[in-house]
């Protein structure tokens, strides 16, 4: 499976019950090939839309079951799910956009959207900026940093990459109740 296929699968998996964001793959690729990382962002978006649609459908068909499954994902809590439901009720599907930048999982928005009357089309339309902006931002920032470090050995760039993601997830899982 190539990078694009992996990005598609990762986008789908993370939109459902996997808990490591596609930006990990996207930023890894962006260390050496920014154009491919941008393409991977688009493929991850397609996977996320498919996974988001599945989670939306599950939330509409069996809301309690879908919520219980999402609650078992690391760093997701009953309180977070209630806050997401409230935010969606107040702001509609556009609540996903800031949520994407404050550690609120897309899958939670997907299962809570039907509960507040958001249509599948509105959910998917808002999903595009909510997912794609983060994916592209990760690719471009990483590509820019990699360009600044272009004279450094590849192993050093990879070490910084690993340190960044390990630190980010350690902080996230420590600071976000779940």
C-alpha positions in Angstrom: 0.0 0.0 0.0 1.4 3.4 -1.0 1.3 6.6 1.0 -2.0 7.7 -0.5 -3.7 4.4 0.3 -2.3 4.4 3.8 -3.5 8.0 4.3 -7.0 7.0 3.1 -7.1 4.1 5.5 -5.7 6.1 8.4 -8.2 8.9 7.8 -11.0 6.4 7.9 -9.6 4.6 11.0 -9.1 7.8 13.0 -12.6 9.0 12.1 -14.0 5.8 13.6 -12.3 4.4 16.7 -8.6 4.6 16.1 -7.0 7.4 18.2 -3.8 8.4 16.5 -4.4 11.3 14.0 -3.5 11.1 10.3 -1.2 14.1 10.8 1.4 11.7 12.1 1.6 10.1 8.6 1.2 13.4 6.8 4.0 15.1 8.8 6.3 12.1 8.3 5.9 12.3 4.6 6.3 16.1 4.7 9.7 15.7 6.1 11.0 14.8 2.7 8.1 15.3 0.1 5.7 18.2 0.7 3.7 17.6 -2.4 3.1 14.0 -1.5 2.1 15.1 2.0 -0.4 17.5 0.5 -1.8 14.7 -1.6 -1.9 12.4 1.4 -3.9 15.1 3.2 -6.6 14.9 0.5 -6.6 11.1 0.7 -6.9 11.3 4.5 -9.8 13.7 4.1 -11.6 11.2 1.8 -11.0 8.4 4.4 -12.2 10.7 7.2 -15.4 11.6 5.3 -16.1 7.9 4.8 -15.4 7.1 8.5 -17.3 10.2 9.6 -20.4 9.1 7.5 -20.2 5.7 9.1 -20.0 7.1 12.6 -22.9 9.6 11.8 -25.0 6.7 10.6 -24.2 4.7 13.7 -25.0 7.6 15.9 -28.3 8.0 14.2 -29.2 4.3 14.3 -27.9 3.4 17.8 -26.9 6.6 19.5 -26.2 5.1 23.0 -24.1 2.2 21.6 -22.1 4.6 19.4 -21.5 7.0 22.3 -20.4 4.2 24.5 -17.9 3.0 21.9 -16.5 6.5 21.4 -16.3 7.0 25.2 -13.8 4.1 25.3 -11.4 5.9 23.0 -8.4 7.3 25.0 -8.9 10.9 26.2 -12.6 10.9 25.6 -15.0 11.4 28.5 -18.7 11.6 29.1 -18.2 15.3 29.9 -16.5 15.9 26.6 -19.3 14.1 24.7 -21.9 16.2 26.5 -19.9 19.4 25.8 -19.7 18.4 22.1 -23.4 17.8 22.0 -24.1 21.2 23.5 -21.7 22.9 21.2 -23.3 21.3 18.1 -26.8 22.3 19.4 -25.7 25.9 19.9 -23.5 26.4 16.8 -24.5 23.6 14.4 -21.9 21.6 12.4 -19.5 24.6 12.3 -18.7 23.8 15.9 -16.4 21.1 14.5 -14.0 23.6 13.1 -12.7 25.1 16.4 -13.2 21.7 18.0 -10.6 20.2 15.6 -8.0 22.5 17.2 -8.8 22.0 20.8 -8.5 18.2 21.0 -12.1 17.3 20.4 -12.3 14.1 18.3 -14.1 14.2 15.0 -15.7 10.8 15.7 -17.5 12.4 18.7 -19.0 15.1 16.5 -20.1 12.5 14.1 -22.0 10.4 16.6 -23.5 13.5 18.4 -24.6 15.3 15.2 -27.7 13.2 14.6 -28.8 13.7 18.2 -29.1 17.5 17.7 -30.8 17.3 14.3 -27.9 18.0 12.0 -28.4 16.5 8.6 -25.8 14.1 7.0 -25.1 16.6 4.2 -24.5 19.5 6.6 -22.3 17.3 8.7 -20.2 16.2 5.7 -20.0 19.7 4.3 -18.6 21.0 7.6 -16.3 18.0 7.9 -14.3 19.2 4.9 -12.8 22.3 6.5 -12.7 20.7 10.0 -10.4 18.0 8.7 -8.7 19.4 5.7 -7.4 22.6 7.3 -5.6 20.6 10.0 -4.2 18.1 7.6 -2.8 20.7 5.2 -1.5 22.9 8.0 0.4 20.0 9.4 1.9 19.2 6.0 2.9 22.8 5.2 4.3 23.6 8.6 6.3 20.4 8.7 7.5 20.9 5.1 8.6 24.4 6.0 10.5 23.2 9.0 12.1 20.4 7.1 13.2 23.0 4.4 14.8 25.1 7.2 16.6 22.0 8.4 17.5 20.7 4.9 21.2 20.7 5.7 20.7 18.5 8.8 20.9 14.7 8.5 17.7 12.9 7.8 18.0 10.9 11.0 18.1 14.1 13.0 14.9 15.4 11.4 13.2 12.0 12.1 14.4 12.2 15.7 12.7 15.6 16.1 9.6 14.2 14.4 9.4 11.3 16.9 10.1 13.5 19.9 7.4 16.0 18.8 4.7 13.3 18.4 5.6 11.4 21.6 5.6 14.6 23.6 2.4 15.9 22.1 0.5 12.6 22.8 2.0 12.3 26.3 0.8 15.9 27.1 -2.6 15.3 25.4 -3.3 12.1 27.3 -2.1 13.6 30.5 -4.0 16.9 30.3 -7.2 15.9 28.6 -9.5 14.0 30.9 -10.7 10.8 29.4 
